């Protein structure tokens, strides 16, 4: 029988503080749930077809009407996410199902990268997850679902964490070896992550004498890939890529647009620096850094809400902001510094870096929640616009609708801005209204939507000119997206 003083009321036992191990376990489970919610939100973006924004619409249209992947500007690695759709195209008759395959293939890139990062750090150093989470949140100001520039960081984030936390694993070595050629053929700026990975490989070769031969070889391979990509960028840039270096075009390519987007950029930078300082510091400085980080984190939902309202009002919708790529590289650098700091000479005599959660799980959960909110806001904006486009087509009696800068009027509403661009004729086909009249009559035919005098050309020649450089035979378009009127 237990002594009386060993018997504690149940409410007192419940009030007892959690041990550090229990708190860590609770924090991990909270992030598990948060990332599942983020993955579900990404799937929703795929199901509503958000990856067909701008360039994505052209990639899908080309595959759907020719069965051939698009290799944009000789970026050969960029065609890899298109392969599932290319393989499915001959056997899938339903254009909607084919669209879902395309969208899910591209959404798998950020989903796989983010979940891969978490699996790597979950047991070893969970607080490092804050840095990829911050970048993935910031990345959502970009609307491109098929960007090669952003794909370079999807590829790089898990590799950086694997190199930091599991440098002795053969899987890490294989991943590093595969990443080198993939980066070399992915984007003109992919030499930057290639050089960063080469530098990290060199650091590992220096710090891990037992692994020196492996990491020296991988450092050389990654450096060679970076130099090859840099030489290719300098000598092989086309007019489109060179144009991105000119004045206003470069500024537009780099910067965000709205107040909410600028606030998010600033908050991510400040929060990343505060988190890194708190993990490196000791004593009261660590405590105050954590409190400051939490204060910044609690501002994120309000900023995300503002961005969501801007998006729904047709503001701040652009293919991508290159500055998010730069900040992503900086956050990788902070994560590497924190993981390597305890073994570097300047950190001798310290107690190491706080890479456990130690109260930071709440911040990670806030970031994951903000990601869900922003993904849902973008999905809602895209769904609203595609429904508006479907209504516009269904309500017309014409066989072809001519569109221009100021017509049809339905495209001029603010919430239609997300879909009113050069790919609108292709999205009008990809999101055509499927109105079943009766089992006998089948699906109601819909009109084409083309610019300027291209409706007349389609009637006279049977050629569908969706843009000046994209022409398809009417029969091909009708077979995939029809029936057309």
BELPE-V276585 format. One line per field, one symbol per residue. phi: phi as a letter, one per 40 degrees, with the letter a starting at -180 (. if undefined). psi: psi as a letter, one per 20 degrees, with the letter a starting at -180 (. if undefined). Layout:
phi = ???
psi = ???
This chain:
phi = .ccdcccbdccccccccccdcccccccccccdccccccccccccccccgddccfdcccdcccccbbgbccbcfgcccccdcccdccccdcbbccccccccccccccccccccccccdccccdccacccccccddccccdcccbccbcccccccdccdccdccccbbcccccccccccccdccccbbadcccccccccccccccccccbdcbdcccccccccccccccccccccccbccccccccccecccccccccbbdcccccdccccccccccccccccbgdcccccccccccccccddccccccccccccgbgcadabccccccdccccccccdcccdcbcdcbdgccgbcbccfgccccccccccccdcccccccccccccccccccccccccccabcbacbaccdcccdccdcbcaccddcccccbdccbccadccgcccbccbbcfccccccccbgbcccacbbbbcdccccccbcccc
psi = pqqhiiopqhhghhipqqrggghggggghghggghgggghhghghghikhijpdhhggggggghiijpqpnplknhhiigiighhghhghiohohgghhgggghghhhghghgghggghhighgmhhihhghggghghhiiqipijphghhhhghhghgghghhhlijphhggggghhhghghhkgqhjihghghghgghhhghhghnhhjggghgghggghgggghghggggghjpahghhhiipdhggghhgqagrggghhgggggggggggggghhhrrbhhgghhgggghgghihghhghgggghgghjkqkorgqohhhgghghghgggggghhighiqhijpirjaqnjrgliihggghgggghggghghghggggggghhhggggghiqiripppqahjqqhhiiqhiihhinaijghhhhghkqpnopgrhgibppqqqroqqcjigggghhijponhrhjopqqhhgghhgiaqq.
